[in-house]
Amino acid sequence: MTLKPFIQLVTGESPERAFDIGTHAARLAFGNGGFTGTLADKGDFVLIRCPKHYEPRAYAESLIDSADERIAEMWSPAGLIQQGPGAWWAFGFSAV
């Protein structure tokens, strides 16, 4: 089993709704049997605030690159960083 990073833009009126919609879409696209290497494998998320000097996607990518402890394990939650009103970057690591 190998961990693979993923990043996906999810939308909804709240982070919870966006996460639910995003995981549902990923499960439809990639299956829900686990080990898809996508957001489909995540059951929860941690909301992460983006520092002002970063663009949200770039900050999410930097957390992936540094294997940030909040999102770096197979069983870790997905990270969610707000892109703008109703839009968040969901990211992290999933097993394939």
GROMACS elastic network, one bead per residue, 0.5 to 0.9 nm:
[ bonds ]
;  ai    aj funct       b0    kb
    1    35     6  0.83074   500
    1    95     6  0.61625   500
    1    96     6  0.58591   500
    2    37     6  0.88426   500
    2    94     6  0.81508   500
    2    95     6  0.54098   500
    2    96     6  0.55254   500
    3    37     6  0.72400   500
    3    72     6  0.88967   500
    3    73     6  0.79460   500
    3    74     6  0.67823   500
    3    93     6  0.58712   500
    3    94     6  0.52929   500
    3    96     6  0.63163   500
    4    37     6  0.55678   500
    4    38     6  0.80411   500
    4    92     6  0.83257   500
    4    93     6  0.53252   500
    4    94     6  0.53642   500
    4    95     6  0.59685   500
    4    96     6  0.67406   500
    5    37     6  0.71810   500
    5    38     6  0.78358   500
    5    64     6  0.68246   500
    5    65     6  0.89460   500
    5    72     6  0.88249   500
    5    91     6  0.73437   500
    5    92     6  0.55862   500
    5    94     6  0.64081   500
    5    95     6  0.87449   500
    6    37     6  0.69554   500
    6    38     6  0.57530   500
    6    39     6  0.70586   500
    6    64     6  0.84983   500
    6    90     6  0.80244   500
    6    91     6  0.53590   500
    6    92     6  0.56192   500
    6    93     6  0.60244   500
    6    94     6  0.73346   500
    7    38     6  0.80501   500
    7    39     6  0.79190   500
    7    57     6  0.85050   500
    7    60     6  0.78912   500
    7    61     6  0.79346   500
    7    64     6  0.89872   500
    7    89     6  0.66115   500
    7    90     6  0.56227   500
    7    92     6  0.67700   500
    7    93     6  0.88603   500
    8    22     6  0.80151   500
    8    38     6  0.85945   500
    8    39     6  0.75978   500
    8    88     6  0.83665   500
    8    89     6  0.56795   500
    8    90     6  0.51993   500
    8    91     6  0.63131   500
    9    22     6  0.79171   500
    9    83     6  0.84445   500
    9    87     6  0.68676   500
    9    88     6  0.57734   500
    9    90     6  0.60944   500
    9    91     6  0.86591   500
   10    15     6  0.87206   500
   10    18     6  0.53732   500
   10    19     6  0.66226   500
   10    20     6  0.89924   500
   10    21     6  0.72269   500
   10    22     6  0.52654   500
   10    23     6  0.87794   500
   10    86     6  0.83917   500
   10    87     6  0.57997   500
   10    88     6  0.53756   500
   10    89     6  0.61820   500
   10    90     6  0.65833   500
   11    14     6  0.81399   500
   11    15     6  0.80150   500
   11    17     6  0.77814   500
   11    19     6  0.77757   500
   11    21     6  0.73346   500
   11    22     6  0.73311   500
   11    85     6  0.88600   500
   11    86     6  0.54352   500
   11    88     6  0.62982   500
   11    89     6  0.87716   500
   12    15     6  0.68319   500
   12    16     6  0.79910   500
   12    17     6  0.52960   500
   12    19     6  0.78995   500
   12    20     6  0.86984   500
   12    21     6  0.72578   500
   12    22     6  0.88872   500
   12    85     6  0.88844   500
   12    86     6  0.51182   500
   12    87     6  0.65585   500
   12    88     6  0.85032   500
   13    16     6  0.83680   500
   13    17     6  0.63559   500
   13    18     6  0.68666   500
   13    85     6  0.80302   500
   13    86     6  0.51269   500
   13    87     6  0.82083   500
   14    17     6  0.52030   500
   14    18     6  0.60609   500
   14    19     6  0.85072   500
   14    85     6  0.89544   500
   14    86     6  0.64428   500
   14    87     6  0.85095   500
   15    18     6  0.50436   500
   15    19     6  0.60167   500
   15    20     6  0.85480   500
   15    47     6  0.78671   500
   15    80     6  0.75539   500
   15    81     6  0.89583   500
   15    82     6  0.81883   500
   15    86     6  0.77565   500
   15    87     6  0.80612   500
   15    88     6  0.71292   500
   16    19     6  0.51909   500
   16    20     6  0.62255   500
   16    21     6  0.86679   500
   16    44     6  0.89814   500
   16    45     6  0.84868   500
   17    20     6  0.50419   500
   17    21     6  0.60885   500
   17    22     6  0.84239   500
   18    21     6  0.51298   500
   18    22     6  0.59252   500
   18    23     6  0.84981   500
   18    86     6  0.76529   500
   18    87     6  0.73795   500
   18    88     6  0.73337   500
   19    22     6  0.50318   500
   19    23     6  0.59999   500
   19    24     6  0.83722   500
   19    39     6  0.89160   500
   19    44     6  0.80008   500
   19    45     6  0.76103   500
   19    80     6  0.82027   500
   19    88     6  0.85109   500
   19    90     6  0.75154   500
   20    23     6  0.53385   500
   20    24     6  0.60574   500
   20    25     6  0.85747   500
   21    24     6  0.51553   500
   21    25     6  0.61389   500
   21    26     6  0.86171   500
   22    25     6  0.51524   500
   22    26     6  0.61346   500
   22    27     6  0.85672   500
   22    39     6  0.73145   500
   22    40     6  0.79626   500
   22    90     6  0.81961   500
   23    26     6  0.50269   500
   23    27     6  0.60430   500
   23    28     6  0.85740   500
   23    38     6  0.87142   500
   23    39     6  0.56499   500
   23    41     6  0.78066   500
   23    42     6  0.73130   500
   23    43     6  0.82495   500
   24    27     6  0.51207   500
   24    28     6  0.62581   500
   24    29     6  0.86792   500
   24    39     6  0.89646   500
   24    40     6  0.70144   500
   25    28     6  0.51341   500
   25    29     6  0.62227   500
   25    30     6  0.85592   500
   25    40     6  0.78182   500
   26    29     6  0.50307   500
   26    30     6  0.57719   500
   26    31     6  0.73698   500
   26    32     6  0.83733   500
   26    38     6  0.69443   500
   26    39     6  0.61355   500
   26    41     6  0.86073   500
   27    30     6  0.52021   500
   27    32     6  0.50246   500
   27    33     6  0.86026   500
   27    36     6  0.87997   500
   27    38     6  0.86548   500
   27    39     6  0.80199   500
   27    41     6  0.79801   500
   28    31     6  0.56798   500
   28    32     6  0.76021   500
   28    40     6  0.84517   500
   29    40     6  0.86991   500
   30    33     6  0.88165   500
   30    36     6  0.63170   500
   30    37     6  0.89117   500
   30    38     6  0.77820   500
   30    40     6  0.71768   500
   31    34     6  0.75149   500
   31    36     6  0.72594   500
   31    40     6  0.73690   500
   32    35     6  0.85543   500
   32    36     6  0.78369   500
   32    40     6  0.63855   500
   32    41     6  0.70796   500
   33    36     6  0.76755   500
   33    40     6  0.89236   500
   33    41     6  0.81382   500
   34    37     6  0.81773   500
   34    40     6  0.74651   500
   34    41     6  0.54259   500
   34    42     6  0.89501   500
   34    94     6  0.88513   500
   34    95     6  0.78993   500
   34    96     6  0.82083   500
   35    38     6  0.79954   500
   35    40     6  0.87781   500
   35    41     6  0.67204   500
   35    94     6  0.67943   500
   36    39     6  0.81889   500
   36    40     6  0.69197   500
   36    41     6  0.66205   500
   36    94     6  0.71493   500
   36    95     6  0.66502   500
   36    96     6  0.54815   500
   37    40     6  0.78546   500
   37    41     6  0.72210   500
   37    93     6  0.71632   500
   37    95     6  0.51320   500
   37    96     6  0.50189   500
   38    41     6  0.61123   500
   38    42     6  0.79737   500
   38    91     6  0.86802   500
   38    92     6  0.85583   500
   38    93     6  0.77020   500
   38    94     6  0.59705   500
   38    95     6  0.81983   500
   38    96     6  0.87298   500
   39    42     6  0.55074   500
   39    43     6  0.87319   500
   39    78     6  0.73554   500
   39    90     6  0.73882   500
   39    91     6  0.73239   500
   39    92     6  0.79694   500
   39    93     6  0.84586   500
   39    94     6  0.74635   500
   40    43     6  0.81755   500
   40    94     6  0.88283   500
   41    74     6  0.89026   500
   41    94     6  0.65944   500
   41    95     6  0.81770   500
   42    45     6  0.76048   500
   42    74     6  0.87944   500
   42    75     6  0.77831   500
   42    76     6  0.80058   500
   42    77     6  0.62667   500
   42    78     6  0.62744   500
   42    94     6  0.77925   500
   43    75     6  0.88808   500
   43    77     6  0.68923   500
   43    78     6  0.80843   500
   44    76     6  0.83718   500
   44    77     6  0.51213   500
   44    78     6  0.64115   500
   44    79     6  0.88915   500
   45    71     6  0.87870   500
   45    76     6  0.82236   500
   45    79     6  0.55235   500
   45    80     6  0.65617   500
   45    90     6  0.82674   500
   46    70     6  0.76537   500
   46    71     6  0.82339   500
   46    77     6  0.61118   500
   46    78     6  0.62403   500
   46    79     6  0.50386   500
   46    80     6  0.60994   500
   46    81     6  0.88570   500
   47    78     6  0.86230   500
   47    79     6  0.60203   500
   47    81     6  0.62172   500
   47    82     6  0.83420   500
   48    79     6  0.64762   500
   48    80     6  0.58423   500
   48    81     6  0.53035   500
   48    82     6  0.80527   500
   49    56     6  0.88617   500
   49    80     6  0.84293   500
   49    81     6  0.61213   500
   49    82     6  0.74434   500
   50    53     6  0.83331   500
   50    54     6  0.66962   500
   50    55     6  0.75805   500
   50    56     6  0.59385   500
   50    59     6  0.66728   500
   50    60     6  0.83587   500
   50    81     6  0.63911   500
   50    82     6  0.74566   500
   50    83     6  0.89196   500
   51    54     6  0.57013   500
   51    55     6  0.82399   500
   51    56     6  0.83315   500
   51    59     6  0.79840   500
   52    55     6  0.77605   500
   54    57     6  0.83224   500
   54    58     6  0.65556   500
   54    59     6  0.58214   500
   55    58     6  0.53179   500
   55    59     6  0.61455   500
   55    60     6  0.87416   500
   55    83     6  0.81552   500
   56    59     6  0.51501   500
   56    60     6  0.62645   500
   56    61     6  0.86795   500
   56    81     6  0.63203   500
   56    82     6  0.67383   500
   56    83     6  0.56209   500
   56    84     6  0.89457   500
   56    88     6  0.85113   500
   56    89     6  0.74234   500
   57    60     6  0.50317   500
   57    61     6  0.61591   500
   57    62     6  0.85897   500
   57    81     6  0.78961   500
   57    83     6  0.74390   500
   57    89     6  0.65695   500
   58    61     6  0.50267   500
   58    62     6  0.61539   500
   58    63     6  0.87106   500
   59    63     6  0.63100   500
   59    64     6  0.86970   500
   59    81     6  0.84147   500
   60    63     6  0.51626   500
   60    64     6  0.63642   500
   60    65     6  0.86850   500
   60    79     6  0.78991   500
   60    80     6  0.82764   500
   60    81     6  0.70605   500
   60    89     6  0.72869   500
   60    90     6  0.82749   500
   60    91     6  0.67880   500
   60    92     6  0.84740   500
   61    64     6  0.50131   500
   61    65     6  0.60760   500
   61    66     6  0.85908   500
   61    91     6  0.82040   500
   62    66     6  0.60899   500
   62    67     6  0.83796   500
   62    68     6  0.85826   500
   63    66     6  0.51741   500
   63    67     6  0.59067   500
   63    68     6  0.51673   500
   63    69     6  0.88153   500
   63    70     6  0.89867   500
   63    71     6  0.81409   500
   63    72     6  0.87176   500
   63    91     6  0.89965   500
   63    92     6  0.83857   500
   64    68     6  0.64326   500
   64    71     6  0.78078   500
   64    72     6  0.73643   500
   64    91     6  0.77074   500
   64    92     6  0.63737   500
   64    93     6  0.78206   500
   65    68     6  0.78864   500
   66    69     6  0.87334   500
   66    72     6  0.87540   500
   67    70     6  0.83895   500
   67    71     6  0.71502   500
   67    73     6  0.84903   500
   67    92     6  0.85969   500
   67    93     6  0.87767   500
   68    71     6  0.58662   500
   68    72     6  0.56117   500
   68    92     6  0.89911   500
   69    72     6  0.52037   500
   69    73     6  0.75210   500
   69    76     6  0.84156   500
   70    73     6  0.80913   500
   70    76     6  0.66676   500
   70    77     6  0.73347   500
   70    78     6  0.83405   500
   70    79     6  0.75325   500
   70    92     6  0.88523   500
   71    74     6  0.82401   500
   71    75     6  0.84881   500
   71    76     6  0.51414   500
   71    77     6  0.58628   500
   71    78     6  0.59066   500
   71    79     6  0.61143   500
   71    91     6  0.79226   500
   71    92     6  0.52281   500
   71    93     6  0.67188   500
   72    75     6  0.85173   500
   72    76     6  0.64361   500
   72    77     6  0.87107   500
   72    78     6  0.89805   500
   72    92     6  0.64538   500
   72    93     6  0.59453   500
   72    94     6  0.88662   500
   73    77     6  0.83137   500
   73    92     6  0.82408   500
   73    93     6  0.64403   500
   73    94     6  0.77178   500
   74    77     6  0.83959   500
   74    92     6  0.87109   500
   74    93     6  0.60763   500
   74    94     6  0.52916   500
   74    95     6  0.60830   500
   75    93     6  0.87290   500
   75    94     6  0.80636   500
   76    79     6  0.88815   500
   76    92     6  0.80560   500
   76    93     6  0.79516   500
   76    94     6  0.88610   500
   77    92     6  0.76045   500
   77    93     6  0.88695   500
   78    90     6  0.62247   500
   78    91     6  0.55114   500
   78    92     6  0.51486   500
   78    93     6  0.75944   500
   79    89     6  0.77271   500
   79    90     6  0.55465   500
   79    91     6  0.51839   500
   79    92     6  0.60224   500
   80    88     6  0.59415   500
   80    89     6  0.54240   500
   80    91     6  0.66112   500
   81    87     6  0.86047   500
   81    88     6  0.52620   500
   81    89     6  0.51710   500
   81    90     6  0.68448   500
   81    91     6  0.85337   500
   82    85     6  0.76186   500
   82    86     6  0.79387   500
   82    87     6  0.59947   500
   82    89     6  0.63304   500
   82    90     6  0.89869   500
   83    86     6  0.80259   500
   83    87     6  0.53515   500
   83    88     6  0.50011   500
   83    89     6  0.65051   500
   84    87     6  0.53221   500
   84    88     6  0.70462   500
   85    88     6  0.84084   500
